[in-house]
Amino acid sequence: MNFKFSSIALTSILASALAISSCNTSKYPGYEQTKDGLYYKLIKHDEKGKKAAEGDVLMMDMVYKNDKDSVIFNSATQGRKVPVPLTKPSFKGGLEEGFAMLSPGDSASFIVSADSLFIKTFGMKEMPKEIAKGSMLTFFIKVDEIKSKAEIEKMREERMAAAEIEAVKRKAEEKVELDKYLAEKKITTKPTESGLIYIEKTKGNGTAAEMGKKVKMNYVGRLLDGTVFDTNSEKIAKENNMHSGGRTYAPFEFTVGKGEVIPGWDEALPMMKVGGKATFIIPSSIAYGEMNQGPIKPFSTLVFEVELLDVK
């Protein structure tokens, strides 16, 4: 997983670090070692600057590389700072010791044990494939700012409040959008108690899709504005520029009533028989609710055109 640097600041840090290291003949040229074993190089450092206390969060640019000099992670590719809470070192020679040295505006490089970092700090059970066991990782860090626990808590509360306001707004918008859609399509079918609107297009004359039965379906899922967000039809996927070469386009199979699909589908399928075609208009309350599912935004009503092919 190789990324190209897209941050001038981090590229400059890396160049400075390499220049310093080239004139030193120690195990890791240009690096010093703490008593606990962390190799560090302070590239830009304000000794009198504010340091983070345990529980504070350092907002930083971060790049780290494996022992093959390949970049494993570069925060610049994400377009945002990495928030790193300062905790007690998770192992001797851990990064936390280095982070505690830094002030806003500081930049540094650290060399740490890959095994200890991924297993003890990140809590992973095994090493990533691109990182060899027993190897060392080289980090390049630039600290932008340090936020206290109180500041972080305030930010969290503000985000939660904003999210709640947005949720109330979106829920109200969903009803307006649905009412407009029904009016434009001249749909007068009454919804069920849950809000599902089931519109039969072709009456089936085969086996009923009862609860617990395994069904085989063709389907197209759309947003109220007509955007196709999912389908098992390769032709329709291509027509809507959403074709995936890694996907097998075949009838969709699942067991009715087992929670393998959204609740709206489990409610609608028992109304069908093999050979039947129908439209399901499914409000977010029995679809994905407040979750963001790619093109499906929170509190979105979904429209499915379905065909029941088989029931077992």
Steps between C-alpha positions, in 0.01 A plus 500: 500500500722781369386861505676797342561798728255779432603723792781750444553537873544128557723463195720775642514324837600173334772670295638672811504172690690322223753782477568484872529120500747491212782643713464262795643149518305366801246215475238752393703800380379829641272342761539505877356240732297546818572286804193291413627432149311744273714628213418865435615793292369849578497683168329819618456537874388770742641389833289757686180432304184355648520121533204265508381356830359149526149504354568796271468449125775592255375602154776400261619421150639147492691282258647161578708260294599136524856367491481484119460879491140466377245745634232310693299799614491869406242723668525746209309252282207526742492878488484542877711498814538181701365535858723306738410486871805494726501193722756314706750313278357163397852350491859609569612703204142587407394802294317655793833594658591691185164675472543632855816686386320705238340844495278661235716573194754229587603231256685179574575148387475181705607141439299232680450125507229404251398190698455691824316787333241292316446240771538702822397850391251432221372176658524297178526122515739474206726720293386662173632314196713792383690518830755232589512352848795625700538809281509867598271781386609858442254777585510863390282728710403867493281626786245764404329556834428342835147484635416437865254238619252780577532641147454157345192434714353837400562423132338158540192652666474766228522235226233289671271802535554593135433141394175494698386824338588365156315175574181687593533707182557194280205311651273793421642527148441129439122538544491805274702320232282187522175699478634681194606170338160337560321804360719513187458125438127519582541220755201468733571158651463513877810414703506222755534582870879504461486741206567242227323563171458178304391537138430182306602521132452140389306247707695183564336157476774284649615417853453772764809655657415406856711576805792258527499420126806555284428731208676595179452856372582752230500859621593862436534744790452873444491819704194721467685713244541195277867432576577128481703396805490121462385227261574139414454581130832540320327685214342757734827535695686585179230742387533687830882502514512286812623173353754312713734255331546309824130434550300202377171622357255222581159466670510610862423226754408531867267352762190704577461615860853419613627858503725442201351803325355831616170470697299646213591207277414244766159665536430528127611159371220294665255702286650346184484172310745360243464682169386818670648844449458789740623838617606542862508858627686467829541788747828533688340373823491149347807547278832652613369767738756762592793300358695630203535222242704659221246648255224433754504799734354491852119492512454404136186332364591225251314368198554141383371342180503125571416171331453176695663219304488201735403387851636193679 
